[in-house]
Amino acid sequence: MAAHGFSDEDAWDIAAITAFFGLSNRMASFSGMQPNPEFYLMGRVPKQK
């Protein structure tokens, strides 16, 4: 990582954030969590003209 300009602390932060993101997505999927209807439909249906 040092070759790319990251310190050991930077590498730890990157790994921790990536791991937390993966865990939170898997827990949301496992528990069947769904966003509220307004958010879920954003970008999924054409806007009214």
C-alpha positions in Angstrom: 0.0 0.0 0.0 2.9 2.3 0.6 3.7 2.2 -3.1 0.3 3.9 -3.7 0.8 6.5 -1.0 -1.2 4.9 1.8 0.2 4.6 5.3 -0.5 1.5 7.5 -3.3 3.6 9.3 -4.8 4.4 5.9 -4.8 0.7 5.0 -6.5 -0.2 8.2 -9.2 2.4 7.7 -9.8 1.2 4.1 -10.1 -2.4 5.2 -12.3 -1.5 8.2 -14.8 0.6 6.2 -14.9 -2.1 3.4 -15.6 -4.8 6.0 -18.3 -2.8 7.7 -20.0 -2.0 4.4 -20.0 -5.7 3.5 -21.3 -6.8 6.9 -24.1 -4.2 6.9 -25.3 -5.1 3.4 -25.3 -8.8 4.3 -27.2 -8.2 7.6 -29.8 -6.0 5.7 -30.2 -8.7 3.1 -30.5 -11.5 5.7 -33.1 -9.7 7.7 -35.1 -8.7 4.7 -34.8 -5.0 5.3 -36.4 -2.8 2.7 -36.1 1.0 2.4 -39.1 3.1 2.7 -41.4 3.1 -0.4 -40.4 6.7 -1.5 -36.7 5.9 -1.5 -37.1 2.4 -3.0 -39.0 3.8 -6.0 -36.4 6.5 -6.7 -35.1 5.9 -10.2 -37.2 2.8 -10.7 -40.3 4.4 -12.2 -40.6 7.2 -14.7 -41.2 10.7 -13.3 -44.6 12.2 -13.9 -44.6 15.0 -16.5 
